[in-house]
Amino acid sequence: MSPHDVMVITAASHPALFAAFELISHDTGRQAGHQNYAIPLEYTTHLTAIEGRLAELRTTVECDFETLCIGEEMEMEQVARAHGLEYSNTLLQRFFEEFE
């Protein structure tokens, strides 16, 4: 991933997605408390929808938000299907894999 082909995600710009990245980072041992995260530009087209759906899930069913971020793979997929978050789940999985 070229440093010029990314979008920066911050707590101010995308609070729900940033919170998801923080959970994943902490869970994978990459530590939390970052100032920002970078995502490939291919996700910017759907970023508003991803943020909105994650924010809704985070405020209505927080345990599902956490499961989507750091649960077992089958549980993540179930939460994603139940809440229409398949594309969000793909982004979170790619982030977990460090966009490799």
N, C-alpha and C positions, 0 to 999 in steps of 0.2 A: 504494500500500500504506500504509494508515494505521499510525502507530506503535503503536497499541493493538491491532492485529489481527495480531500477529506472535509468534513464539516465538524466544527468543534461544538460539543454539547456541554453546557454548564448547568449548574443548579438554577440559575436565573433564566436561562433560555428555554430549558426543557426539564422542569423539576421532577416529573415522574420518571422519565427515561434516565435522567441522571441518578435518581434514587435506585433504579433497577441496576444500573451499572455499578454503583457503589456496593450493593448487596452481592452482586456476582464477584466483584473484585475482592471483597473481603472473604467471601466463601472459598475462592480459589487460591487464596494466599498471596494475592497481588496487592493486598492492603487497600483500605478505603481512605478517604480523606483527600482525594485528588481535587485539583482545581477544575479540571475539565477532562473530557474524553473525546477522541476523534473517531468518526465513523466514515466509511466510504460514501462518496457522493451519490451512489446508486440508491441510497435509502432516503435521500432528501425529498424525493417526490411524495413519499407517504409519511413524512415525519410529523406533520400536523395531526394526521389521523392516529398514528402510533402514540403520540404524546397524549392526545385526548382520551383514547381508550385506556391507556395505562393509568392516567390520572383518575379516570372514573373507577377503574378496578381498585386502585390504591385507596380511594376514599370510601368505597362501598363494601368491598370484601378484601380487607388487607391480607388475610391469610392466603387467599388465592393469588394476590400480587406476589407475596413471598414465594409461594409454590411455583409460580410461573418463572420466577427469577432463579431460585436455587433448589427447587424440588427435584425429585427423581424424574427421569426423562418421560416416562409414561404419565406421571401426574401432571407434568408441564403441558404435555399434549392435550390431556383432558381439560385442563383449565383453559388453554388456548381455544379449543373447540367450543367449550361452553360459553365463552365470552366473545367469540369472533375475533380472536387475537392471533390467528395463525401467522400473519406477516410479522407482527410484533415478536412472536416467539422465534421466528426465523432470525430476526435481527439480534435478539438476545443470545441465541445459540451461536451465531457468528461471532458476537462479542466474546462469549465464553471461550471460543476457539481462537481468539485473537485475530479474527478475520483471515485466517489461513485458508 
